[in-house]
Amino acid sequence: MPTTRALQTSAPVEPQLYGEDDKHSIHHVDKDLDNDGVDRHLAVRVPEILLNLSPEELAAADRSATRKLDMLLMPTLILLYLLNYLDRQNISSAKIAGIATDLGLTADQYSTSVAILFAGYVSLQIPSNIIASKIKYPATYICLMCAVWGLISGCTAAVQNYPGLTVCRCFLGFAEAAFYPGAIFLLSTFYEKKKIGMRSAALYLGSQSGNAFGGLFALGVIQLDGRLGIPGWRWLYIVEGSITVFLAIIIACIIPNKPETMRWLTDVERAQLVHRLQIDRATVDATDETTIRQAFVLAVTDPKTWLLCGVEQMICIAASVTNFFPIVVKGLGFNTTITLVISAPPYLLCCVFMIINGWHSDKKQERTLHIIIPFCVTIIGNVIALSTTNVAARYFAMCILPPSFYGAFVIVISWISSSMTGPHIKRAIVFALINCLCNTPNIWTSYLYGNNGPRYIAAFSVDLAAAVGCVLFAAGTHLYLRRQNAKLDRGESLGQSGPTQIQIEGGFRYQL
């Protein structure tokens, strides 16, 4: 048996088994059954380049790698998410600018045009994330799909009728399917679970910035109305689509794809980045040894997949109001310009709260209360929206709703990442599966708004019920994971949905 050697790392972990025999590649995959019959070929081993470094040198490499990663990966993903939301949500601003009138859309046809995007969006997420987990350049692939959806968005400016609009929206959904689950998967491959909460919140700054400033940006572009004989809403699609294509090509040249191949790191920083991720998961990734079918079975048979899917599903139902936010706000009685301007503050508040909630959740390593407490605020906001027509009160409700449900949403993302044991490809499938199922409410909730303004009683009633459901699902998931941790403490096996023996020996426990 190899001698025990303390692990030199800046992160506190349980002691691992290391020795002279372990001075080989961290990618070693020969089957290695120890005397106790446990397969240890996926056990974490210290890379040779790190063996003689002091704890201080490892800590410095850790900080430097994290800083460079934050500078390269996070800004590019945030910008792509901003573009994603601008191209997806601009139909709401286009309606205010007259697209429904020019194309002769009825209320139901407009709702269908909104909903059809999500039909395409949910259908390709799982195949797309499987591709991203198996290829050498997942981030570049995501950028390529970003350029494709920018091209489709620009082509929407040429539609002349309702069928043309629905076709463009459907294909836009197909192209956008690659981004969000792919981005979350990328974060999970670069960051440990103790850091991913705030990074998930930072990623969501892109979408909320799109919500906050999309209307204001649209207001500026719409002023081109009549230039070259082109209506303002057509200019909106042309300008936003062109920007997306241009930036996607630029970002593809600089975004890192995998920790093992990330540029701008020294050899020591790269080795420490990969090693600390393996320590965090208490195992080497087994994606290369796992077939797509095996990974899919692992994903769909894990109870945690469905519990966390329930939490996110309730959040997405409660958050469906954002698809019609400018329209709901316009129901307060303001003109188009004022409506687009006052739609921004709720999302600016949302950006601040998401970062605070994500940071505090990471600091405390706690997830449940950081979901339940914000959703108590969501419940209050929906009650206000249902119970009064007072303009100030309803706008107050609009201001507290996005921060509360999106502040909780980013915590669910980090909870999924930290709870899914197994190879990267399983986690990629889980992210895509949950996200595609949880986007289905965007299809049917579109019909809750229609001509039901300005109170939208049916819509806010459904949102209220979903908010209560989110609290219940989060509490149920907490109880389940607590029982799983208790079984691990007693030395009981959790089966294929739980951590491996190697991970258990590394001290793995589920975050609560």
C-alpha positions in Angstrom: 0.0 0.0 0.0 1.4 3.4 -0.9 2.5 5.7 2.0 0.2 8.5 3.0 1.2 12.0 1.9 -0.6 15.2 2.8 -2.0 16.9 -0.2 -0.5 20.3 -1.0 -3.3 22.5 -2.0 -4.9 25.7 -1.0 -8.3 24.1 -0.6 -8.9 22.1 2.7 -9.6 18.5 1.8 -9.3 15.1 3.4 -5.9 13.4 3.1 -5.4 11.3 0.0 -3.2 8.4 -0.7 -0.1 9.3 -2.7 3.4 7.8 -3.1 6.2 7.3 -5.6 3.9 5.1 -7.7 1.5 8.0 -8.1 4.0 10.3 -9.9 2.4 9.9 -13.3 -0.2 11.5 -15.4 -3.5 12.6 -13.8 -5.2 11.1 -16.8 -4.0 7.5 -15.9 -6.9 5.1 -16.6 -5.4 1.6 -16.1 -7.7 -0.5 -14.0 -6.2 -0.6 -10.5 -7.9 -2.7 -7.9 -6.5 -2.2 -4.4 -6.3 -4.8 -1.7 -9.8 -3.9 -0.5 -11.2 -4.6 -4.0 -12.0 -1.0 -4.8 -11.3 0.2 -8.3 -8.9 3.2 -7.8 -8.0 4.0 -11.4 -10.0 7.3 -11.1 -8.4 8.2 -7.8 -7.0 11.8 -7.7 -3.2 11.9 -7.9 -0.9 14.8 -7.6 0.7 15.9 -10.9 4.4 15.6 -10.9 4.9 19.3 -11.6 3.1 20.1 -8.3 4.9 17.5 -6.0 7.7 19.7 -4.8 5.8 23.0 -4.5 5.2 24.5 -1.1 1.6 25.3 0.1 2.3 29.0 -0.4 3.4 28.4 -4.0 0.3 26.3 -4.7 -1.9 28.9 -3.2 -0.3 31.6 -5.4 -0.8 29.4 -8.5 -4.4 28.8 -7.4 -5.2 32.5 -7.1 -3.5 33.4 -10.4 -5.4 30.6 -12.3 -8.7 31.7 -10.8 -8.0 35.4 -11.6 -7.1 34.6 -15.2 -10.1 32.3 -15.6 -12.4 35.0 -14.2 -11.0 37.5 -16.7 -11.3 35.3 -19.7 -14.3 33.0 -19.2 -16.8 35.1 -17.2 -16.9 38.3 -19.3 -17.2 36.4 -22.6 -20.1 34.2 -21.3 -21.8 37.2 -19.8 -21.6 39.1 -23.0 -22.9 36.0 -25.0 -25.8 35.7 -22.5 -26.6 39.4 -23.0 -26.8 38.8 -26.8 -28.9 35.7 -26.2 -31.5 37.6 -24.3 -31.5 40.6 -26.6 -32.2 38.4 -29.7 -34.7 36.3 -27.8 -36.7 39.1 -26.1 -36.7 41.7 -28.8 -40.0 40.6 -30.1 -41.6 42.2 -27.0 -40.0 45.6 -27.9 -40.8 45.0 -31.6 -44.5 44.6 -30.7 -44.4 48.0 -29.0 -42.8 49.3 -32.2 -45.6 48.0 -34.4 -44.7 44.5 -35.6 -48.1 43.2 -34.8 -49.8 45.9 -36.8 -47.5 45.7 -39.8 -47.8 41.9 -40.0 -51.5 41.8 -39.1 -51.0 39.6 -36.0 -53.9 38.7 -33.7 -53.3 38.4 -29.9 -53.1 34.6 -30.2 -50.8 34.7 -33.2 -48.4 37.0 -31.3 -48.5 34.7 -28.3 -47.7 31.8 -30.6 -44.8 33.7 -32.1 -43.4 34.1 -28.6 -44.0 30.5 -27.6 -42.7 28.8 -30.7 -39.2 29.8 -29.9 -39.2 27.7 -26.8 -40.5 24.7 -28.7 -37.3 24.8 -30.7 -35.3 25.8 -27.7 -36.2 22.8 -25.5 -36.0 20.2 -28.3 -32.2 20.4 -29.0 -30.7 21.1 -25.6 -29.8 17.6 -24.7 -28.2 16.7 -28.0 -26.4 20.0 -28.0 -24.9 19.4 -24.5 -23.9 15.9 -25.4 -22.0 17.3 -28.3 -20.4 20.0 -26.1 -19.3 17.4 -23.5 -17.7 15.1 -26.1 -15.9 17.5 -28.4 -12.5 19.2 -28.0 -13.7 22.8 -28.4 -17.1 23.1 -26.5 -16.8 26.9 -26.0 -16.0 27.5 -29.7 -19.0 25.4 -30.6 -21.2 27.6 -28.4 -19.8 30.7 -30.1 -20.6 29.2 -33.5 -24.2 28.7 -32.6 -24.3 32.2 -31.2 -23.3 33.5 -34.7 -26.0 31.3 -36.2 -28.8 32.7 -34.0 -27.5 36.2 -34.7 -27.9 35.5 -38.4 -31.4 34.1 -37.9 -32.4 37.1 -35.8 -31.2 39.5 -38.5 -33.2 37.6 -41.1 -36.3 38.2 -39.0 -36.2 41.8 -40.3 -37.3 40.4 -43.7 -40.4 38.6 -42.7 -43.7 39.8 -44.3 -46.3 37.7 -42.5 -47.2 35.5 -39.5 -45.9 32.2 -41.0 -42.5 33.8 -41.8 -42.3 35.2 -38.2 -43.0 31.8 -36.6 -40.5 30.0 -38.8 -37.8 32.5 -37.9 -38.7 32.3 -34.2 -38.6 28.5 -34.3 -35.2 28.3 -35.9 -33.9 30.9 -33.5 -34.9 28.6 -30.7 -33.0 25.7 -32.3 -29.9 27.8 -32.5 -30.2 29.3 -29.0 -30.6 25.8 -27.5 -26.8 25.4 -27.4 -26.0 28.4 -25.2 -27.5 28.3 -21.7 -27.1 24.7 -20.8 -23.7 24.7 -22.6 -22.6 27.8 -20.6 -23.6 26.2 -17.3 -21.8 23.0 -18.2 -18.7 25.1 -19.0 -18.8 26.7 -15.6 -19.1 23.3 -13.9 -16.0 22.1 -15.7 -13.9 25.2 -14.7 -15.0 26.0 -11.1 -15.3 24.1 -7.9 -18.7 23.8 -6.2 -17.6 26.3 -3.5 -17.1 29.0 -6.2 -19.9 28.3 -8.7 -22.7 30.0 -6.9 -21.4 33.5 -7.4 -20.2 32.7 -10.9 -23.7 31.4 -11.8 -25.0 34.7 -10.5 -22.4 36.6 -12.5 -23.4 34.7 -15.7 -27.0 35.7 -15.2 -25.9 39.4 -15.2 -25.9 39.0 -18.9 -29.6 38.0 -19.1 -30.6 40.6 -16.6 -28.6 43.3 -18.3 -30.4 42.3 -21.5 -33.7 42.7 -19.6 -32.6 46.0 -18.1 -31.2 47.7 -21.1 -32.7 45.8 -23.9 -35.8 48.0 -23.9 -33.6 51.2 -23.7 -31.4 49.9 -26.5 -34.5 49.0 -28.5 -35.9 52.5 -27.9 -32.8 54.0 -29.5 -32.8 51.7 -32.5 -36.5 52.1 -33.1 -35.8 55.8 -33.6 -34.4 54.8 -37.0 -38.0 54.2 -38.0 -38.5 55.2 -41.7 -34.8 55.4 -42.5 -34.3 53.9 -46.0 -38.0 53.1 -45.9 -37.5 50.5 -43.2 -39.8 50.4 -40.1 -38.2 50.7 -36.7 -38.9 47.1 -35.6 -37.1 45.8 -38.7 -34.1 48.0 -37.8 -34.1 46.4 -34.4 -33.6 42.9 -35.8 -31.0 44.1 -38.3 -28.9 45.9 -35.7 -29.1 43.4 -32.9 -28.5 40.4 -35.2 -25.4 42.0 -36.8 -23.9 42.8 -33.4 -24.4 39.2 -32.3 -22.6 37.7 -35.4 -19.7 40.1 -35.1 -19.1 39.6 -31.4 -19.6 35.8 -31.5 -16.7 35.5 -34.0 -14.4 37.7 -31.9 -15.3 35.8 -28.6 -14.6 32.4 -30.3 -11.0 33.4 -30.7 -10.3 34.0 -27.0 -12.7 32.0 -24.9 -11.2 29.0 -23.1 -12.5 25.5 -24.0 -11.3 23.1 -21.3 -9.1 23.5 -18.1 -6.5 21.1 -19.6 -6.0 23.2 -22.7 -6.6 26.7 -21.4 -4.2 29.3 -22.8 -2.6 32.2 -20.9 -1.8 29.9 -17.9 1.6 28.7 -16.9 2.1 24.9 -16.7 1.9 25.0 -12.9 -1.3 27.1 -13.0 -2.9 24.8 -15.5 -1.9 21.7 -13.5 -3.2 23.2 -10.3 -6.5 24.3 -12.0 -7.1 20.7 -13.2 -6.0 19.2 -9.9 -8.2 21.3 -7.7 -11.2 20.5 -9.8 -10.5 16.8 -9.4 -10.0 17.2 -5.6 -13.3 19.1 -5.5 -15.1 16.1 -7.1 -12.8 13.6 -5.3 -12.3 11.8 -8.6 -10.8 12.0 -12.1 -13.5 12.6 -14.8 -14.7 9.4 -16.5 -16.4 11.0 -19.6 -14.0 9.2 -22.0 -15.0 5.8 -20.4 -18.8 6.5 -20.4 -21.0 6.0 -23.4 -23.8 8.5 -24.2 -26.4 5.8 -23.4 -24.8 5.1 -20.0 -24.6 8.8 -19.2 -28.2 9.3 -20.1 -29.4 6.4 -18.0 -27.3 7.8 -15.1 -28.9 11.2 -15.5 -32.6 10.1 -15.7 -32.4 7.5 -12.9 -30.9 9.9 -10.4 -33.6 11.1 -8.0 -31.7 14.4 -7.5 -32.3 15.2 -11.2 -36.1 15.2 -10.7 -36.1 17.0 -7.3 -33.9 19.8 -8.6 -35.9 19.8 -11.8 -39.0 20.4 -9.7 -37.4 23.4 -8.0 -36.3 25.0 -11.2 -39.7 24.2 -12.9 -41.5 26.2 -10.3 -39.1 29.1 -10.6 -39.5 29.2 -14.4 -43.2 29.3 -14.1 -43.1 32.1 -11.6 -40.6 34.0 -13.8 -42.6 33.7 -17.0 -43.8 37.3 -16.5 -40.4 38.4 -17.8 -41.3 37.3 -21.3 -44.0 40.0 -21.3 -42.5 42.5 -18.8 -42.6 45.6 -21.0 -46.2 44.7 -21.9 -47.2 44.2 -18.3 -45.5 47.4 -17.3 -47.3 49.3 -20.1 -50.5 48.2 -18.5 -49.7 50.7 -15.8 -50.9 53.3 -18.2 -47.6 54.9 -19.5 -46.6 55.6 -23.1 -44.1 53.6 -25.0 -41.0 55.6 -24.1 -41.8 55.7 -20.3 -42.7 52.0 -20.4 -39.3 51.0 -21.8 -37.4 53.3 -19.4 -39.2 52.1 -16.2 -38.7 48.5 -17.2 -35.0 48.8 -16.5 -34.8 49.5 -12.7 -36.3 46.1 -11.6 -33.5 44.3 -13.5 -30.8 46.5 -12.3 -31.9 45.7 -8.7 -32.0 42.1 -9.8 -28.3 42.2 -10.9 -27.3 43.5 -7.5 -29.3 41.0 -5.5 -28.2 38.0 -7.6 -24.5 38.7 -6.9 -25.1 39.3 -3.2 -27.2 36.1 -2.9 -24.7 34.0 -4.9 -21.8 35.3 -3.0 -23.4 34.7 0.4 -24.5 31.2 -0.6 -20.9 30.4 -1.6 -19.6 31.9 1.6 -22.0 29.9 3.8 -22.0 26.8 1.5 -25.7 26.7 1.9 -28.4 26.5 -0.8 -31.8 25.9 0.6 -32.5 29.1 2.5 -31.0 31.1 -0.3 -33.8 29.8 -2.5 -36.7 29.8 0.0 -36.2 33.3 1.5 -36.1 35.1 -1.9 -39.2 33.1 -3.0 -41.1 34.3 0.1 -40.6 37.8 -1.5 -41.8 36.4 -4.8 -45.0 35.3 -3.1 -45.5 38.8 -1.7 -45.0 40.4 -5.1 -47.6 38.2 -6.7 -50.1 38.8 -4.0 -49.7 42.6 -4.5 -50.0 42.3 -8.2 -53.2 40.3 -7.8 -54.8 42.4 -5.1 -54.6 46.0 -6.3 -54.7 48.2 -9.4 -52.8 51.0 -7.7 -50.0 52.0 -10.0 -47.4 52.6 -7.3 -48.1 49.3 -5.6 -48.1 47.3 -8.8 -44.8 48.9 -9.9 -43.4 48.0 -6.5 -44.4 44.4 -7.2 -42.7 44.5 -10.6 -39.5 45.8 -8.9 -39.3 43.0 -6.3 -40.3 40.0 -8.5 -37.3 39.7 -10.9 -34.7 40.0 -8.0 -36.5 37.4 -5.9 -37.0 34.7 -8.5 -33.8 35.2 -10.4 -31.8 35.5 -7.2 -33.1 32.0 -6.2 -32.6 30.7 -9.7 -28.8 31.1 -9.8 -28.6 29.2 -6.5 -30.5 26.2 -8.0 -27.9 26.1 -10.9 -25.0 25.8 -8.4 -27.0 23.3 -6.4 -27.4 21.1 -9.5 -23.7 21.3 -10.2 -22.6 20.4 -6.7 -25.2 17.6 -6.3 -24.5 15.6 -9.5 -21.9 12.9 -9.0 -20.5 11.0 -12.0 -18.7 12.0 -15.2 -18.9 15.4 -17.0 -21.2 14.0 -19.6 -23.8 13.0 -17.1 -23.8 16.5 -15.6 -24.0 18.0 -19.1 -27.1 15.9 -19.8 -28.7 16.8 -16.5 -28.2 20.5 -17.1 -29.8 20.2 -20.5 -32.6 17.9 -19.4 -33.6 20.1 -16.5 -33.3 23.3 -18.6 -35.3 22.0 -21.5 -38.1 20.7 -19.3 -38.1 23.9 -17.2 -38.4 26.0 -20.3 -41.7 24.3 -21.4 -43.7 26.8 -19.2 -42.6 29.5 -21.5 -44.7 27.9 -24.2 -48.0 27.7 -22.4 -47.7 30.7 -20.0 -47.5 32.9 -23.1 -51.3 32.4 -23.5 -52.0 33.6 -19.9 -51.3 37.2 -21.0 -52.9 37.8 -24.4 -55.7 40.3 -23.9 -56.1 39.8 -20.2 -54.4 43.1 -19.1 -53.8 45.2 -17.2 -54.3 42.9 -14.1 -53.5 39.6 -15.7 -55.3 37.7 -12.9 -54.8 34.2 -14.4 -51.1 34.8 -15.0 -50.3 36.1 -11.6 -52.4 33.4 -9.9 -50.4 30.7 -11.7 -47.1 32.5 -10.7 -48.2 32.7 -7.1 -49.0 28.9 -7.0 -45.6 28.2 -8.6 -43.8 30.3 -6.0 -45.4 28.3 -3.2 -44.5 25.1 -5.1 -40.9 26.2 -5.3 -40.6 26.6 -1.5 -42.0 23.1 -1.0 -39.8 21.5 -3.6 -36.7 23.2 -2.2 -37.6 22.0 1.3 -38.2 18.5 0.0 -34.8 18.4 -1.8 -33.1 19.6 1.4 -34.6 16.8 3.4 -33.6 14.2 0.8 -30.0 15.3 0.5 -29.7 15.5 4.3 -30.9 11.8 4.5 -28.3 10.9 1.8 -25.5 12.6 3.8 -26.7 10.7 7.0 -26.4 7.4 5.0 -22.9 8.4 3.9 -22.0 9.1 7.6 -23.2 5.6 8.5 -21.1 4.1 5.7 -24.1 3.0 3.6 -23.9 2.8 -0.2 -26.1 5.2 -2.2 -25.9 3.1 -5.4 -25.1 4.4 -8.8 -26.8 7.8 -8.1 -24.4 8.5 -5.3 -20.7 9.1 -5.0 -18.2 6.4 -5.7 -16.1 4.8 -3.0 -13.2 6.9 -4.1 -15.3 10.1 -3.6 -16.6 8.9 -0.2 -13.0 8.3 0.9 -12.3 11.9 -0.2 -15.0 13.2 2.1 -17.7 14.0 -0.4 -21.0 15.3 1.0 -24.0 16.9 -0.6 -24.4 20.7 -0.1 -27.6 21.6 1.7 
